């Protein structure tokens, strides 16, 4: 099979590798569509994200979907021909965090495209059957792949306790921010304000259900008027994070989604006097059933995020299109091309 390999920073090579064989409880999925995530771009450009360092050739890509083409011993959930969305992290399912239902925090997680685990910029991948989720015909291959970033948005809204009548501020209108805005509306938020510096992204956010947008390059967030109930912070930028925290009302909740600098200063006095609750976010847990239902019902439009399609041979172009085209939102790779 063909795979696109990060062989060195800013270097992608196309290789032929043996086809994977299913282990006990595993299925083999022929990849139909895989999204390019910001983390893929970061690994491509820098060769690392925080403590995760690429020390040997790595296959990127973790937003994936396809069709089951083989099943291993003991598989009961799937048959050859099933269309599935891949949840790209397989935990050990036996540690204290897994047993408590927080398997996203498993120390032994094997997550696609996180060193040293290869990802889905490939024609075929193996995955445990419990993390291959069947999708209905209403969900396209692209949308099935993008259930992964949608899961991040769902987890963020759950962590922020987004509820009917909530006023939600989404800071950052990248793919995750746009999905957080849609998801907050689906969760019943009455107001969803999206802030960014990119006018095109803000226009897209408005078309995706944001009730209002703020171009913070022209107008800083107005802390006195906004008074949001929930902040979903998707930038990871120090100044943007601080400004958005001041836009939270008393008793507000902040969910830190974006990854930026290793250390970020927080306005502690404000947080104490307003009793602001703040939490980090790391991937997701038990989100695929919700994501599938939202996508299949049309409550979330994932296909509109797609702004380009590339072959495996064009993986490098897919990873760099964002730096060339400010209108690019979500490039997709189709290994069959």
GISULTA-V978890 format. One record per residue. RES is the residue in three letters. SS is DSSP state (2 for helix, 1 for strand, 0 for the rest). OMEGA is omega in degrees with one decimal (* if undefined). D_LAST is the distance of its C-alpha to the last C-alpha in Angstrom with 1 decimal. Layout:
RES&SS&OMEGA&D_LAST, RES&SS&OMEGA&D_LAST
This chain:
UNK&0&177.8&13.4, UNK&1&174.3&11.6, UNK&1&173.8&12.8, UNK&1&-169.9&13.3, UNK&1&169.7&17.1, UNK&1&-175.5&19.6, UNK&1&176.4&22.0, UNK&1&177.6&24.4, UNK&0&179.4&24.9, UNK&0&178.4&22.5, UNK&1&176.8&20.8, UNK&1&176.6&17.3, UNK&1&178.0&16.5, UNK&1&-176.2&13.7, UNK&1&169.2&15.5, UNK&1&179.1&15.7, UNK&0&176.3&17.8, UNK&0&176.7&19.5, UNK&0&179.3&18.1, UNK&0&175.9&20.3, UNK&0&-178.0&23.1, UNK&0&172.0&24.5, UNK&0&178.2&27.9, UNK&0&179.5&30.6, UNK&0&-177.4&29.6, UNK&1&171.3&25.9, UNK&1&172.9&22.8, UNK&1&-176.9&19.4, UNK&1&171.2&16.5, UNK&1&-173.3&12.9, UNK&1&176.6&11.2, UNK&1&-176.3&9.5, UNK&1&177.2&10.2, UNK&1&-177.8&12.3, UNK&1&174.5&14.5, UNK&0&-178.7&15.9, UNK&0&175.9&19.7, UNK&2&178.1&22.6, UNK&2&175.4&23.5, UNK&2&179.4&20.3, UNK&2&-179.1&21.2, UNK&2&176.4&24.7, UNK&2&179.8&24.0, UNK&2&-175.2&21.9, UNK&2&-170.7&24.8, UNK&2&-177.7&27.8, UNK&0&179.5&26.9, UNK&1&167.7&28.8, UNK&1&-178.3&29.7, UNK&0&-179.0&33.4, UNK&0&179.1&34.3, UNK&1&-174.1&30.8, UNK&1&176.9&30.3, UNK&0&-177.7&27.4, UNK&0&176.9&29.5, UNK&0&-177.6&27.0, UNK&0&-173.2&23.2, UNK&1&171.8&21.4, UNK&1&-179.5&18.0, UNK&0&175.8&17.8, UNK&0&177.8&16.4, UNK&0&176.7&18.6, UNK&1&-165.7&17.5, UNK&1&175.6&15.4, UNK&1&178.9&15.1, UNK&1&-175.2&13.9, UNK&1&178.2&15.6, UNK&1&-179.6&18.5, UNK&1&176.9&18.2, UNK&1&179.1&21.5, UNK&1&179.1&24.7, UNK&0&178.2&27.4, UNK&0&175.4&31.1, UNK&0&-179.8&32.7, UNK&0&-179.6&29.8, UNK&0&-173.6&31.2, UNK&0&-172.1&29.0, UNK&0&174.1&25.8, UNK&0&177.0&24.9, UNK&0&-179.3&21.8, UNK&0&179.0&19.7, UNK&0&172.1&20.8, UNK&1&-175.3&18.4, UNK&1&168.4&19.4, UNK&1&-175.1&19.4, UNK&1&167.1&20.0, UNK&0&-160.7&23.2, UNK&0&177.8&22.5, UNK&1&178.6&26.1, UNK&1&179.6&28.2, UNK&0&179.5&31.9, UNK&0&176.4&34.7, UNK&0&-179.9&36.1, UNK&0&-179.2&39.6, UNK&0&-177.4&40.7, UNK&2&-179.4&43.0, UNK&2&178.2&40.2, UNK&2&-177.8&38.1, UNK&2&176.8&41.2, UNK&0&179.6&42.1, UNK&0&-179.6&38.7, UNK&0&-172.8&37.5, UNK&2&174.6&34.8, UNK&2&-179.7&32.9, UNK&2&179.9&35.8, UNK&0&179.3&35.7, UNK&0&-175.7&36.5, UNK&0&179.5&34.5, UNK&0&172.4&31.3, UNK&1&-171.5&28.1, UNK&1&-179.9&25.6, UNK&0&173.4&21.9, UNK&0&173.0&21.4, UNK&1&-172.5&25.1, UNK&0&3.9&26.7, UNK&0&-175.1&26.9, UNK&1&178.2&24.5, UNK&0&-178.5&20.8, UNK&0&-165.5&18.3, UNK&0&169.7&14.9, UNK&0&-172.3&12.5, UNK&1&178.6&11.8, UNK&0&-177.1&10.4, UNK&1&173.6&13.9, UNK&1&173.1&17.0, UNK&1&179.2&20.6, UNK&1&176.1&22.6, UNK&1&-174.1&26.1, UNK&2&-178.9&26.2, UNK&2&-177.8&28.4, UNK&2&168.2&25.6, UNK&1&-171.5&22.9, UNK&1&179.2&23.9, UNK&1&179.4&23.4, UNK&0&-180.0&22.2, UNK&0&-177.2&23.4, UNK&0&179.6&21.6, UNK&0&-177.2&22.7, UNK&0&-179.7&20.3, UNK&0&178.1&16.7, UNK&2&178.6&13.9, UNK&2&-179.3&14.0, UNK&2&178.2&17.8, UNK&2&176.6&18.0, UNK&2&-175.5&16.4, UNK&0&169.4&18.8, UNK&2&178.3&21.7, UNK&2&176.1&22.1, UNK&2&174.8&23.2, UNK&2&178.0&25.1, UNK&2&174.8&26.9, UNK&2&-179.8&28.2, UNK&2&177.8&29.5, UNK&2&179.7&31.2, UNK&2&178.8&32.8, UNK&2&179.7&34.0, UNK&2&176.0&35.6, UNK&2&178.4&37.1, UNK&2&178.9&38.5, UNK&0&-178.8&39.9, UNK&0&177.2&41.4, UNK&0&-174.6&40.1, UNK&0&177.4&42.1, UNK&0&178.8&43.2, UNK&0&179.7&45.0, UNK&0&171.0&43.7, UNK&1&-172.2&43.2, UNK&1&173.7&40.1, UNK&1&175.2&39.2, UNK&1&-177.3&35.6, UNK&1&-177.5&35.6, UNK&0&-175.9&32.3, UNK&0&169.0&29.7, UNK&0&-178.7&26.5, UNK&2&-179.4&24.0, UNK&2&178.2&26.5, UNK&2&178.6&29.4, UNK&2&178.4&27.8, UNK&2&176.6&27.2, UNK&2&178.6&30.7, UNK&2&178.1&32.1, UNK&2&-176.5&30.5, UNK&2&177.9&31.5, UNK&2&176.5&35.0, UNK&2&179.2&35.5, UNK&2&178.3&34.3, UNK&0&174.4&36.8, UNK&0&178.8&39.5, UNK&0&-179.8&40.0, UNK&0&178.8&42.1, UNK&1&174.5&41.3, UNK&1&-179.5&38.1, UNK&1&179.7&38.5, UNK&1&-179.7&35.5, UNK&1&178.7&36.5, UNK&1&176.5&34.4, UNK&0&-176.4&34.8, UNK&0&-177.6&31.7, UNK&2&179.8&32.8, UNK&2&-179.5&29.3, UNK&2&179.1&28.6, UNK&2&175.8&32.0, UNK&2&177.2&31.3, UNK&2&179.7&28.2, UNK&2&179.1&30.4, UNK&2&179.6&32.9, UNK&2&179.0&30.4, UNK&0&173.3&29.4, UNK&0&175.2&33.0, UNK&0&179.3&34.8, UNK&0&174.4&38.4, UNK&1&179.6&39.0, UNK&1&178.7&37.5, UNK&1&172.5&39.2, UNK&1&-173.1&38.2, UNK&0&172.9&40.0, UNK&0&-179.6&39.9, UNK&0&-176.8&42.4, UNK&0&177.8&44.1, UNK&0&176.5&44.5, UNK&0&-178.3&44.4, UNK&0&-175.1&47.7, UNK&2&-177.0&49.0, UNK&2&-177.0&52.0, UNK&2&-171.9&50.3, UNK&2&176.1&47.0, UNK&0&-177.8&48.3, UNK&1&174.4&45.1, UNK&1&-176.8&45.3, UNK&1&171.9&42.0, UNK&1&170.8&40.1, UNK&1&-170.8&36.5, UNK&1&-173.2&36.0, UNK&0&-176.5&32.4, UNK&0&-174.1&33.1, UNK&0&-178.7&34.8, UNK&0&-174.9&36.8, UNK&2&-175.9&40.5, UNK&2&-179.3&42.0, UNK&2&179.4&39.7, UNK&2&-179.9&40.4, UNK&2&-179.9&44.1, UNK&2&-178.5&44.2, UNK&2&178.0&42.3, UNK&2&177.2&44.7, UNK&2&178.4&47.6, UNK&0&176.5&46.1, UNK&1&176.0&46.5, UNK&1&179.7&49.5, UNK&1&-178.0&52.1, UNK&1&-178.5&50.8, UNK&1&-180.0&47.2, UNK&1&179.6&44.3, UNK&1&176.8&41.7, UNK&1&-177.7&38.4, UNK&1&-177.1&36.9, UNK&0&-175.1&33.2, UNK&0&176.8&32.2, UNK&0&179.0&32.4, UNK&0&179.0&34.2, UNK&0&179.9&37.2, UNK&0&-179.4&38.5, UNK&0&178.1&41.7, UNK&0&177.9&42.3, UNK&0&-179.7&45.8, UNK&0&179.1&46.7, UNK&0&-169.6&49.6, UNK&2&-178.9&51.6, UNK&2&177.8&54.7, UNK&2&-177.8&52.8, UNK&2&178.7&50.9, UNK&2&-175.5&54.2, UNK&2&178.3&56.2, UNK&0&-175.7&53.5, UNK&0&178.8&52.7, UNK&0&175.4&49.0, UNK&1&-178.4&46.9, UNK&1&177.7&43.9, UNK&1&173.7&41.3, UNK&1&179.0&38.3, UNK&0&179.1&34.9, UNK&0&179.2&32.8, UNK&0&-170.5&29.6, UNK&0&175.0&30.7, UNK&0&174.9&32.2, UNK&0&-175.5&32.2, UNK&0&-172.5&30.1, UNK&2&177.9&27.3, UNK&2&178.4&29.5, UNK&2&-178.4&30.6, UNK&2&179.3&27.1, UNK&2&-179.1&25.8, UNK&2&-179.5&29.0, UNK&2&-180.0&28.7, UNK&2&-177.5&25.1, UNK&2&-178.8&25.8, UNK&2&-177.3&29.0, UNK&0&178.5&27.5, UNK&0&176.1&29.8, UNK&0&-179.6&27.0, UNK&0&-178.8&24.2, UNK&0&-176.4&21.1, UNK&2&-178.7&18.5, UNK&2&176.5&20.6, UNK&2&-173.1&20.0, UNK&1&-178.2&16.3, UNK&1&178.2&16.4, UNK&1&179.2&13.0, UNK&1&-174.1&9.3, UNK&1&173.8&7.6, UNK&0&175.6&5.1, UNK&2&179.4&7.5, UNK&2&179.9&8.9, UNK&2&-176.5&9.8, UNK&2&-179.7&11.6, UNK&2&177.4&14.9, UNK&2&179.0&14.3, UNK&2&-179.0&13.5, UNK&2&-175.6&16.7, UNK&2&-175.9&18.8, UNK&2&-179.1&18.0, UNK&2&179.3&20.9, UNK&2&-179.6&23.4, UNK&2&-173.2&22.4, UNK&0&-178.9&22.1, UNK&0&179.0&24.8, UNK&0&-179.9&23.3, UNK&0&178.3&20.2, UNK&0&-176.5&20.6, UNK&1&172.0&17.5, UNK&1&178.8&14.2, UNK&1&176.0&11.4, UNK&1&177.8&8.6, UNK&0&-177.1&5.8, UNK&0&-178.3&5.5, UNK&0&-178.5&3.8, UNK&0&*&0.0
